[in-house]
Amino acid sequence: MEYRRTAVIKLDTPEGADDSLRETVAQFKHCANTAAEWCWHGDDGYHVTSKAKAERALYDRLRDETDLTANLVQKGIRRAVEAVKSGVSRLERGENTSQPHFSADSAVYDKRSATFHRDHVSLSTIDGRVECDYILPDDSETPPTKYVSDEDFAFRMAHLQYRDGDWYLHASMRKVEADEDSSEFESKHRTVLGVDLGVNNLAVASTGRFWSADEFNHWRREYETRRASLQQCGSRHAHENIESVGQKEYGRFEIYLHTVANELIEEAVEHDCSHIVFEDLTHIRENIPEATWQHVWAFRRLYEYVEYKAKEHGVEAIQVDPRNTSKRCSTCGFTHDDNRSEESFECQQCGYENHADYNASKNIGLQYLRRRQNAGDGGAPVDVRLNRGTLNVSGEYVPPASVEAQNGSPRESLGA
């Protein structure tokens, strides 16, 4: 049996290495975005989804334009091709999508561009190799130490990411064992991240992380005011300015949504989730009547970005029927209109209280588990990831192992 895990390792970079890593990541993004543009527009109007064809067309050019090693250039091209493939699949299903764009400070490394050790990694950069020590928890049973220190887990590849002033290695690891107790192992370790979408909070994850829509709503109102003022003028110059305002609005929102998508995926990876579960967006205006057309566009765009970006990390984005997720109690299952009052949730039956969007995010994750359970295929994930512990398909809270051993284990709460 094969076990796969993602170890999120904080790196201790040597003095002077930060600039080299930053420029390496910047040039990697240049390769990916150049390849995405070429593949999306393709030859004779057809999208290019062949890695070999893309490499033949772009490899020499990108080697000249960057200081990257051959392997990193190839990885940048292949990353773009995978994203374009995902976009083409959506087009074939009749869904709207657009050319992929990579904005996150991230680069892909395999065993040719990185040498993985148990206490450090050697990374290829534009200025040669850089060796970075791992910063790991002392507890050998706590991820990522649990996987990094286990010689049976082999490094396969990794994503180097820069966020909040630090460098992290999202290392994909694999362990192969005899195929006994495989179903039990999978059922214990596969989890999903539920995500609720809304007007006040653009996204809320079942881990308790919120992405506020304040900035989005502020600029949405600002651009609406500018357009209204220009429309009153009625001149040709005003009309041209309206188009310019629209382009600026689109660009600002695109950057914001890419950021949220990247952080949602990071949340899933850090909590070892196999799926990111969204509500079905087909009838989103009926489910969120106060949502403007900009909100609806943002919800759909966010899902598209998460869908194609998550695949690079071995995570799948899916949608479920959102009925009753906002008024159902994630603890006891009691469903009633009076359970929710604006942003507050209080179950009229068991008394459970929490933020309404947070409660809904847990229900969205549970909705997927119930769907998989009813399918009867035996391979469904079995837990919804929370900020502390997990929630199983029956709505029962399972605390972390470290808490479970204590007397009077506390229930999960909203927060870190």
N, C-alpha and C positions, 0 to 999 in steps of 0.2 A: 504494500500500500504506500501511496505517496502523500506526504503531508506538505503543504505549502504555507509559509508564513511571511509576513512583511515586518521586518525589524526597523523601526524608526530610530536611528542612532544620531545623537548630537555629536558634532565633530569639534575637536580642539585644533584649530588651524594654527600653523606656525606663523611667527611674525613675518609680515611682508607678503604672505600668500593670498591675502584677501583680494587684492587687485587682480592677480592672475586668475583666480577662480571666477571673479565677476566678469572679466573680459571673456573668459572661456565660455561661460554661460550665455553671454550676450551674442557671441559668434555662433554658438549652437542654435540659439533662437533665430538668428539670421538665416541659417541653413534651413531650418524647419519652415519658416514663413516663406522663404523664396520657393522652396519645393511645393508648399501648399498652394501658392498662387499659380505656379506652373501646372501642377496636376489638376487643379480645379478648372482652369480654362482649357487645358488639354490641347490635343491636336485635332483640327477639323471639327471643333465644337464638342468633342467627347472628353469626359473626365478620364484622367489616367490613374489607374489603380494597380499598376504593375510596378513593383519595387525595382525590378531589373531595368525596365524602360526608363523610369525616373532617374535611376543612378547613371545610366548611359548618357542621358541628356544633361545632367546637372553636376555630376561629380567633378569633372575637370574645372568647370567654372567656379564651383564653391571652394575647391582647394586653392584656387588662385585668389579668391576674395577673402579667405580667412587664413588664420595661422593654426587651425586645428589639425589633429592627426587624421589620417585616412578613415580610421574607425569611427571617430566622432562625426565626421562629415556624413558617412553612411548612415549612422544612427539618426542624425537630424533629418535626412531625406526619408528614411523609413518611418520615422515618427509621423511625418506629414502624410505619407501615403496611407497609413492606417486611419488617420483622421478623415482623409478624403473618402476612403472606403466606407466609413461609417456614414458620412454625409450622403454618399450615393445610395446607400441602403435606405436612408430616410426618403430620398427623392423617389425611389422605386415604390415606396409605400404611399406615395402621394402627399408626403409631409413637406412643409416649408423648411428650408435650411439655407445656409450660406457658406462661403469659403471659410475653412478653418483658420483660426489665428492663434498664435501662441504668444502669450504675454507674461506668463509666470517665469520667475527666475529658476529655471530647471534645466538639467541636461541628463542624458541617458548614458550609463556606463555599463559595459560588459567586462568579461575577464581579459579582453585584449587592451582595453583602455584603463582598466583599474586592476590592481592586485589586492585582493581582500585577505586580511589577516584577522586573527581573533581579537586583537587589541588595537589595530590601526588599519588604515587603507592608504594605498598609493594611487593617486589620481593623475591622469594625463591632463596637462594644461597647455596653454599657448607658450608658456615659458619652461616647459619640461615637467618632470614629475614633482608632485607635492605630496608629502606624507602627513596625514592627519590622524591623531590619536582619537579613540572613541571615548566619549563621556557616558558611562553606563551606571545604572543603579547598583548599589552594593549587593542587594538581595539577588542571589543567583536564580531564584524562582520567579522573578519579576521580568516581564518583557521590557526591553529587548535583550537584556542580559541572558535570560533563559535560553534564547535561541542562538545568540552569538557565542556563548560559552559551550554550547553542545556541539561536539565534534561531528555528530551525526547529521547536523544541519549544514548543508553546503550552500555557499553563496552562488547565486546564478547571475544576477545583474542588479543594478541599483539606479535610482534617480537621485541625483544631487540637487538639493533645493536650498534656496536662501530665503529666510523669512525672519522678520523681527530682529534683524541684526546678527543672526546666527546661521551656520550651515548645518544641514541635516542630510543624512544618507538614508533613503528609503530602500532598504536592501531586501530583494526577493530571495527567500531561502527555501530549500527543499530537503526533506528527510524521507528516505525510503525504508520501509520495514515490511515484515511479513504481513499478509493480508488477514490477520485475525483481529476481531473487535473493531473492524473498520467503520461500521455503521455507528457504533457507539461513539467513536472518536469524532466523527464528522458532526454528529448531533450535538456534541458538547461544545464544539468550537465555531460553528457557522452562525453568524449573527447578521442582522440587518440594521440599517440606519434609517429611521422614519423621518420624513421632511414635510412640514406643513408650510404652505405658502399663504401670504396675506398682504393686506394693504399697509398696516402699521409696521409689521415685521415681514420683510420680504421672504425670509425663510427662518424656520425654527427646527432644529434637529432634536431627535429623541434623546441625545446626550445632554440636552439643556443649553446648547449654544444658540444664540440669537443673532440674526443679521438684520439690524434695524433698517427700515425703509425711509428714515427721516431725510437722509441726503437725497435719495431718489425722489421723494415727494417734493422736497424743496426745489430741486432743479426742474421737476416737471411743472410746478406752478410758475417758476420764473420764465421758462420757455413759453408757456401758454400766454402769460402776460405780454411778453415781447411780440409774439405772433398776433395777438389781438390788437396791440397798438399799431403794428405795421399794416394790418388789414384795413384799419380805419383810414389810412392815408390813401390807399388805392392806386398809388403811382407804380410805374414799372420798376423804379428803383426799390420801392418797398417790397414788391413781389420778389425781386431777386434776393433781398435781405431775408425774407421769410424762408426761402430755400436754404440760405446759409445758416439760419437759426436751426432749421431742421437737421442739417448735417452735423452741427455742433452738438445738438441734443443726442442724436443717434450715437455719435462717437463717445460722448461722456458716459452714456448708459452702457455702451458695449464694454468699456474698460471696467466699470463697476461690476457688471455681471460676470465678466471673466474672473475677477477677483473673488467674488462669492462662490463661483463654481469651483475654483481651485481650493478654497478653504473648506468647502463641503467635502471634497474628495480627500483632503488631508485629514479631516475629522473621521471619515470612514476608514482610511488606512491606519490611522493611529489607534483606532478601536478595533482593528482586525475584522472589519465588516466585509461580507461577501457581496452585499447588495445595498444600493441606495434607493429607497422607495419613496416615490412622489405620488400625489393624487392625480388621477386621470384629468387631463386638461381639456378634454373635448367640450364639456359644458361648464367651463370655469366661471363664466359670467352668471350662470344660475346659482352656482355654489357660493360665489363671492359677489353679490349684486353691487356692492359699492366700488368694485374695481373699475378703473378707467381703461380705455383701450391701451394706454401705455403700460398699465399693470399687467394686462393679459399678454401683451407682447413680451414683457420682461419675464413672466412666468415661463412662457414657451421657450424663450431664448435661453433662459437659465437651464432648463431641462436638457436642451440640445447640447449645450456646452458640457454639462456634467456627463451626459451619455457618451460622447466621444472621448472626453478626457479620461474618464474613469477606466476605460478599457486598458489604458496603458499601465494601470496599477492592478489589473486583475479583478476589478470591481465592476459589477453590472448595475446600470440604472434602469428601473422599471416603474410602471404606473399601475395604480390600483383604483378600484371604485371608491370614491370618497364619501359615499352616503353615510350619514350619521357619525362621521369621525369627529365632528365638532361638538356634538351633544351627547356622545357616548362616554361613559366613565371608563377610563383605561384600567381602573382597579377592579371594579365589580361587574362592569358590562352594562349597568343600568343606563337606558337611553331615554332622555326626556328633554323637551325644549327648554325647560326651566333650569336645566343644569348649567347652561352658559348664559352669562350676562356680560356683553361686550368682551373685555379681555380677561374676565374672571370666570373660573370654573369651580362649581361646588356641586357635588353629586347629591341629589335629593334623597338617595337611598342609603349610601354608606358614609356620606359626609366628606369624601375625599376633596381636597381643595388644592388648586394650583393655577398657573397661568393657562388660559384657555388654549392658546396656540401650542403650548408644550404638551398638554393633554392630547390635542389632536395629532401631534407628530407621533406620539406613541401608538395611537389608534391606527394611523396609516401603516406603521410597521406591522402591527398585529393583523391588519387586514390582509397583508401579503402572506403572513404565516398561515392564516385560516384558509386562504385560497390554495396554498400548496398542500396543506393537510387534506383538504377535500379532494385534491387531485389524486391522492392515494399512491403517489409514485415513490414515496419513501425517501426522497432525496432532498426534501425541503429544509431550508434553514429553520432553526427552532427557537431562536431568541431575538428580541429587539434590544439593541444596545442602549443603555441609559447612562446618565452621568455617573452613577455608581451601580454596578451590577447589571443585570439583564431582566427582561420581562418575557415569560414564556407564553405559548399560544393560549393558555388558559387564563392569562392575566395575572399570574402569580409572580411576585417579585423575588428574584434570586440575587442576594447581595454578593459582593466580591468575596473571594476565598478568605482574605485577611479579616474581613468583617464578620463572615459567617462563623468563624471560630470564637467570636466574642459572645458573652452572654447578652441576651436582649438585643439582637441585631437590629439596627435602625432601618427604616424604610428609605427608599430613594427620595431625594429632594431636588428642588430646582437649584442649579448652581454648579460650581466646579466640583 
